[in-house]
Amino acid sequence: MGNVRVNPVRQAEEPDAWVLEVAGDLDASTIEAFDAAIDEVIGNGARMLVLDLTDVEFLDSTGLRGIVRASNLLGELDGRLTVAGLSGAAERVLELTGILERLRDSVTDD
């Protein structure tokens, strides 16, 4: 099974802004760690969250569900989720499913 490393980084200049660096596989075997990291940063006040997916090697439908869940949770709090630094694997999956467009649109909807 895969593994995932999730590193939350609070942005000093914006206390409600966080970057979550995700590396490895984002799938059924790692979703609990990803969801726990999302819940932790939201619990610590994150309202603007950037997922850095530069080092994601594999992303399946369970990982997609986790990303959509995070976006929905932040939306309920008048926050937003965006993505940055997409690996080829992550970009392909997010683009094919239309989620990438949704996350990009959330930045321009202000």
FENPE-V885971 format. One record per pair of residues at least 12 apart in sequence whose ideal C-beta (glycine too) atoms are under 10 Angstrom apart, sorted by sequence separation. I is the first residue (numbers start at 1). J is the second residue. D is the distance in whole Angstrom. If there is no record, write none. Layout:
i = (I & I)
j = (J & J)
d = (D & D)
This chain:
i = (7 & 8 & 9 & 22 & 69 & 71 & 7 & 8 & 38 & 68 & 6 & 7 & 20 & 53 & 67 & 86 & 6 & 7 & 22 & 51 & 5 & 6 & 7 & 21 & 51 & 67 & 83 & 5 & 6 & 20 & 34 & 83 & 4 & 5 & 6 & 20 & 4 & 5 & 18 & 51 & 84 & 3 & 4 & 6 & 18 & 20 & 51 & 83 & 3 & 4 & 20 & 49 & 81 & 82 & 83 & 2 & 3 & 4 & 18 & 19 & 49 & 81 & 82 & 2 & 4 & 18 & 67 & 80 & 1 & 2 & 6 & 18 & 46 & 49 & 82 & 83 & 2 & 4 & 5 & 26 & 49 & 81 & 82 & 1 & 2 & 3 & 4 & 18 & 20 & 48 & 64 & 67 & 80 & 81 & 1 & 2 & 3 & 4 & 6 & 18 & 19 & 26 & 46 & 47 & 56 & 59 & 63 & 67 & 79 & 80 & 1 & 2 & 4 & 5 & 6 & 16 & 17 & 18 & 30 & 34 & 38 & 42 & 46 & 59 & 71 & 1 & 4 & 6 & 8 & 15 & 16 & 17 & 18 & 19 & 20 & 21 & 22 & 23 & 31 & 34 & 37 & 38 & 41 & 56 & 58 & 60 & 64 & 68 & 80 & 3 & 4 & 6 & 7 & 8 & 15 & 16 & 17 & 18 & 19 & 20 & 21 & 22 & 23 & 26 & 27 & 30 & 35 & 39 & 47 & 49 & 50 & 51 & 53 & 54 & 55 & 56 & 57 & 59 & 63 & 64 & 67 & 80 & 6 & 10 & 15 & 16 & 17 & 18 & 19 & 20 & 21 & 22 & 23 & 24 & 25 & 26 & 27 & 29 & 31 & 35 & 38 & 39 & 42 & 46 & 47 & 48 & 49 & 50 & 51 & 52 & 53 & 54 & 56 & 57 & 58 & 59 & 63 & 68 & 71 & 75 & 5 & 6 & 8 & 9 & 15 & 16 & 17 & 18 & 19 & 20 & 21 & 22 & 23 & 24 & 25 & 26 & 27 & 28 & 30 & 31 & 34 & 38 & 42 & 45 & 47 & 48 & 49 & 50 & 51 & 52 & 53 & 54 & 55 & 56 & 57 & 58 & 59 & 61 & 67 & 71 & 74 & 4 & 8 & 14 & 16 & 17 & 18 & 19 & 20 & 21 & 22 & 23 & 24 & 25 & 26 & 27 & 28 & 29 & 30 & 33 & 34 & 37 & 38 & 41 & 46 & 47 & 48 & 49 & 50 & 51 & 52 & 53 & 54 & 56 & 57 & 59 & 60 & 64 & 67 & 6 & 10 & 14 & 21 & 22 & 23 & 24 & 25 & 26 & 27 & 28 & 31 & 32 & 35 & 39 & 42 & 45 & 48 & 49 & 50 & 51 & 52 & 53 & 56 & 59 & 68 & 6 & 10 & 11 & 21 & 25 & 27 & 28 & 31 & 34 & 35 & 38 & 42 & 46 & 50 & 51 & 52 & 55 & 56 & 58 & 59 & 64 & 67 & 68 & 71 & 8 & 10 & 26 & 27 & 30 & 34 & 38 & 53 & 54 & 61 & 67 & 11 & 22 & 26 & 27 & 28 & 42 & 53 & 56 & 8 & 25 & 26 & 31 & 35 & 53 & 59 & 11 & 27 & 51 & 26 & 53 & 8 & 9 & 22 & 26 & 53 & 9 & 38 & 22 & 6 & 7 & 22 & 5 & 20 & 4 & 4 & 51 & 4 & 50 & 3 & 4 & 2 & 2 & 50 & 2 & 4 & 48 & 2 & 16 & 20 & 22 & 17 & 16 & 20 & 21 & 22 & 26 & 21 & 23 & 25 & 26 & 19 & 22 & 19 & 26 & 22)
j = (19 & 20 & 21 & 34 & 81 & 83 & 20 & 21 & 51 & 81 & 20 & 21 & 34 & 67 & 81 & 100 & 21 & 22 & 37 & 66 & 21 & 22 & 23 & 37 & 67 & 83 & 99 & 22 & 23 & 37 & 51 & 100 & 22 & 23 & 24 & 38 & 23 & 24 & 37 & 70 & 103 & 23 & 24 & 26 & 38 & 40 & 71 & 103 & 24 & 25 & 41 & 70 & 102 & 103 & 104 & 24 & 25 & 26 & 40 & 41 & 71 & 103 & 104 & 25 & 27 & 41 & 90 & 103 & 25 & 26 & 30 & 42 & 70 & 73 & 106 & 107 & 27 & 29 & 30 & 51 & 74 & 106 & 107 & 27 & 28 & 29 & 30 & 44 & 46 & 74 & 90 & 93 & 106 & 107 & 28 & 29 & 30 & 31 & 33 & 45 & 46 & 53 & 73 & 74 & 83 & 86 & 90 & 94 & 106 & 107 & 29 & 30 & 32 & 33 & 34 & 44 & 45 & 46 & 58 & 62 & 66 & 70 & 74 & 87 & 99 & 30 & 33 & 35 & 37 & 44 & 45 & 46 & 47 & 48 & 49 & 50 & 51 & 52 & 60 & 63 & 66 & 67 & 70 & 85 & 87 & 89 & 93 & 97 & 109 & 33 & 34 & 36 & 37 & 38 & 45 & 46 & 47 & 48 & 49 & 50 & 51 & 52 & 53 & 56 & 57 & 60 & 65 & 69 & 77 & 79 & 80 & 81 & 83 & 84 & 85 & 86 & 87 & 89 & 93 & 94 & 97 & 110 & 37 & 41 & 46 & 47 & 48 & 49 & 50 & 51 & 52 & 53 & 54 & 55 & 56 & 57 & 58 & 60 & 62 & 66 & 69 & 70 & 73 & 77 & 78 & 79 & 80 & 81 & 82 & 83 & 84 & 85 & 87 & 88 & 89 & 90 & 94 & 99 & 102 & 106 & 37 & 38 & 40 & 41 & 47 & 48 & 49 & 50 & 51 & 52 & 53 & 54 & 55 & 56 & 57 & 58 & 59 & 60 & 62 & 63 & 66 & 70 & 74 & 77 & 79 & 80 & 81 & 82 & 83 & 84 & 85 & 86 & 87 & 88 & 89 & 90 & 91 & 93 & 99 & 103 & 106 & 37 & 41 & 47 & 49 & 50 & 51 & 52 & 53 & 54 & 55 & 56 & 57 & 58 & 59 & 60 & 61 & 62 & 63 & 66 & 67 & 70 & 71 & 74 & 79 & 80 & 81 & 82 & 83 & 84 & 85 & 86 & 87 & 89 & 90 & 92 & 93 & 97 & 100 & 40 & 44 & 48 & 55 & 56 & 57 & 58 & 59 & 60 & 61 & 62 & 65 & 66 & 69 & 73 & 76 & 79 & 82 & 83 & 84 & 85 & 86 & 87 & 90 & 93 & 102 & 41 & 45 & 46 & 56 & 60 & 62 & 63 & 66 & 69 & 70 & 73 & 77 & 81 & 85 & 86 & 87 & 90 & 91 & 93 & 94 & 99 & 102 & 103 & 106 & 44 & 46 & 62 & 63 & 66 & 70 & 74 & 89 & 90 & 97 & 103 & 48 & 59 & 63 & 64 & 65 & 79 & 90 & 93 & 46 & 63 & 64 & 69 & 73 & 91 & 97 & 50 & 66 & 90 & 66 & 93 & 49 & 50 & 63 & 67 & 94 & 52 & 81 & 66 & 51 & 52 & 67 & 55 & 70 & 55 & 56 & 103 & 57 & 103 & 57 & 58 & 57 & 58 & 107 & 60 & 63 & 107 & 63 & 77 & 81 & 83 & 79 & 79 & 83 & 84 & 85 & 89 & 85 & 87 & 89 & 90 & 84 & 87 & 85 & 93 & 90)
d = (9 & 5 & 7 & 7 & 10 & 10 & 7 & 8 & 9 & 9 & 6 & 4 & 9 & 9 & 7 & 8 & 7 & 8 & 8 & 10 & 8 & 6 & 8 & 10 & 7 & 8 & 9 & 7 & 8 & 6 & 10 & 7 & 7 & 4 & 9 & 7 & 7 & 6 & 10 & 8 & 10 & 9 & 4 & 9 & 10 & 10 & 9 & 5 & 5 & 6 & 6 & 7 & 10 & 6 & 8 & 6 & 7 & 6 & 10 & 9 & 9 & 6 & 7 & 3 & 8 & 5 & 9 & 9 & 8 & 8 & 9 & 9 & 10 & 9 & 7 & 10 & 6 & 8 & 9 & 10 & 6 & 7 & 6 & 8 & 9 & 8 & 4 & 8 & 9 & 8 & 10 & 10 & 5 & 10 & 8 & 5 & 6 & 8 & 6 & 9 & 10 & 8 & 10 & 7 & 10 & 10 & 8 & 8 & 10 & 7 & 4 & 6 & 10 & 9 & 6 & 9 & 10 & 4 & 9 & 9 & 7 & 8 & 7 & 8 & 8 & 8 & 6 & 10 & 6 & 9 & 5 & 7 & 9 & 10 & 6 & 9 & 6 & 9 & 9 & 7 & 10 & 9 & 9 & 9 & 9 & 10 & 7 & 9 & 8 & 9 & 6 & 8 & 8 & 9 & 7 & 6 & 8 & 7 & 8 & 7 & 8 & 7 & 9 & 6 & 10 & 10 & 9 & 10 & 6 & 7 & 10 & 7 & 6 & 8 & 8 & 8 & 7 & 6 & 8 & 8 & 10 & 9 & 4 & 8 & 9 & 4 & 4 & 5 & 5 & 5 & 5 & 6 & 8 & 7 & 8 & 9 & 6 & 10 & 5 & 6 & 7 & 9 & 6 & 9 & 7 & 6 & 8 & 8 & 7 & 8 & 7 & 4 & 5 & 10 & 6 & 5 & 10 & 7 & 8 & 8 & 10 & 9 & 7 & 9 & 9 & 6 & 8 & 7 & 8 & 7 & 9 & 8 & 4 & 7 & 6 & 7 & 7 & 7 & 9 & 7 & 5 & 5 & 7 & 10 & 3 & 6 & 5 & 5 & 5 & 5 & 6 & 7 & 7 & 9 & 6 & 9 & 9 & 9 & 7 & 7 & 9 & 9 & 5 & 9 & 9 & 8 & 10 & 6 & 9 & 8 & 7 & 7 & 6 & 4 & 5 & 4 & 9 & 9 & 8 & 10 & 9 & 9 & 10 & 10 & 7 & 8 & 8 & 8 & 7 & 7 & 5 & 5 & 6 & 6 & 9 & 8 & 8 & 6 & 10 & 9 & 7 & 7 & 7 & 6 & 8 & 8 & 8 & 7 & 9 & 4 & 7 & 9 & 7 & 8 & 10 & 10 & 8 & 10 & 5 & 9 & 9 & 6 & 4 & 5 & 9 & 9 & 9 & 10 & 10 & 8 & 5 & 8 & 5 & 9 & 8 & 7 & 7 & 9 & 9 & 9 & 10 & 9 & 9 & 9 & 8 & 6 & 10 & 9 & 7 & 8 & 8 & 8 & 6 & 9 & 8 & 9 & 9 & 9 & 9 & 8 & 8 & 9 & 3 & 10 & 10 & 8 & 4 & 9 & 8 & 8 & 8 & 9 & 10 & 8 & 10 & 9 & 9 & 9 & 7 & 10 & 9 & 9 & 9 & 8 & 8 & 9 & 9 & 10 & 10 & 9 & 9 & 8 & 9 & 10 & 8 & 8 & 9 & 10 & 10 & 10 & 8 & 6 & 10 & 9 & 9 & 10 & 10 & 10 & 9 & 10 & 10 & 8 & 10 & 10 & 10 & 9 & 9 & 9 & 9 & 8 & 8 & 10 & 9 & 9 & 9)
